[in-house]
Amino acid sequence: MAYPSPRALLGKYGLRAKKSWGQNFLGDEAALDHIARLAVEREGERVVELGAGLGHLTARLVARGGRVVAVERDRDMARVLRGELGDSVEIVEADAARLDYAALAAGTPAAPPRPPPPPHGGEGEGKKIAVVGNLPYHLTSPILFSLLDQAASISRAVLLVQREVAERLAADPGTKDWGLVSVLLQREADVSIERIVPPGAFVPPPRVESAW
């Protein structure tokens, strides 16, 4: 059964997108399927979705066999996730910029980030988790820096961000978009832009293009 459209779910639960929260819900079927394929490489993989919203990407991650931790701080959106996806996902009502990815990888509660473990680590050392999400534009930087600080616990990240941000993150050395964030991120990971997403793919449409 197809997952309801963003407009249908907003109507069903009597909700509106909150502009102050930067809520723009991706409803493009092809884009959602592509992101889910990149995020879940194997059945049973543990995946953290940042800003799960109405659950459109969440449902596809589950369909691909991901063990999904849906992070959503908006209680209205969390209500939709519970109503539509029930027990098929673990819902964490938390700030996506303040997650403990090592704890999530180990299957323990997502407390604020802990200090790095000492050499030789301890229980759960070596476990990594995939991260995926449609990031609100005003929270992109704090979330990126949180991911960088905890890169040792993350296997890969598939992030939908404003196009200009994506171009800076993936910039080549010496180009006009190359900067500090480019250096920091590319020191930890291979960075690429997979696809540009037009405003019309979202409800409501933002005023900028996006990319992942």
Beta strands, then each sheet from edge to edge (+ up, - down):
strand 1: 25-26
strand 2: 46-50
strand 3: 67-71
strand 4: 90-92
strand 5: 129-134
strand 6: 154-162
strand 7: 196-197
strand 8: 202-203
strand 9: 210-211
sheet 1: 1+ 8-
sheet 2: 4+ 3+ 2+ 5+ 6+ 9- 7+
end
